[in-house]
Amino acid sequence: MIQNLEFKQQIARKAEKSNIRIEFIDYDESIIPQIQDSDILINSFDKIDKSFIDSCPQLKLVQQSGIGVDGIDIDYCSRKGIYVANVPMANAISVAEHTFLLMLYLVKNIKINLFNSQANTSSFVRRQQDRMGSELLGKTLLIIGLGVTGIEVAKRAKAFGMKVIAVTKHPFTKTEGGDKKYFVDNLYGVDKLTEVIQRADITSIHVPLNRETENMIGSDELKLMKQSAYLINAARAQVVNKDALLKSLKEGNIAGAAFDVFWKEPVDSKDELLKLDNFLLTPHIAGWTHEAIDSITDIIFINIERVLRGQLPLTLVNKVNDSL
């Protein structure tokens, strides 16, 4: 269930050392017959639903290659006694760095400048006086979700001289040692989102997708944002209501948005959002770096070896029954 070439190569190398037989999916062929004898599925972006799970009677573990497990039917896995594990921390730095790539691209007005330069090649060699960007220094960054990745984003924001505020599900667990321990100036619960989003120059999303976070940013929240504000999403697209975002960007209610994720992947090149000058999309690559893949595959093999020894995966995300 893996398509990235380097990921496959690292998985294959580490499997050899562990004497574990790995088989890769041929996406030109029917998937179910290829996985039905599997004890373990390593998944990147495929949807692991009931049909997949029922087709693998020997399945012991579904191992996600990243932090997000929203594409896996966890409840059904739990009822079937199948472990579900993720990799919660290995790509946090990669995603945090990519977040700043998106942020800087927006605030420096690069997309509009680049498009104008391509339309008129003579303008490429001179400064465009009417196409100015902004600095991050002194701007207020709102981080939604102060987990491992959110903290890495906050850390880098302080280096840029930004004021950092955050909204997180359990703020009381992060009060020991003070907010500065987490590189934020102020920390709030989710109930304060509509209040603090009005103060942010940039809002960056770092929450998992679940029932609580789906459409967390909708028309009401977008209307509360500054007209000069930007929205960054390197988590899951569905945290933002797509129709509300399109309307907000087209009407200029916010200045722009940059996403590394989309509502349906692969993306339809004719999608209306992609036609907007104030929307940027990168192809779900924030967490895919050489360093992150090395760390991710290490954790995956620790989990695989533990399951094969009859132990719990280190990064287990579900509770299974006693049948396993």
Secondary structure, DSSP 4 states (H G I P E B T S, - for coil): ----HHHHHHHHHHHHHHT-------TTS-SHHHHTT-SEEEESS--B-HHHHHT-TT--EEEESSS--TTB-HHHHHHTT-EEE---STTHHHHHHHHHHHHHHHHTTHHHHHHHHHHSGGGGGS--TT------TT-EEEEE--SHHHHHHHHHHHHTT-EEEEEES-GGGG-TT-GGGGT-SEEEEGGGHHHHGGG-SEEEE----STTTTT-B-HHHHHHS-TT-EEEESS-GGGB-HHHHHHHHHTTSSSEEEES--SSSSPPTT-GGGG-TTEEE--S-TT--HHHHHHHHHHHHHHHHHHHTTPPPTTB-S---TT-
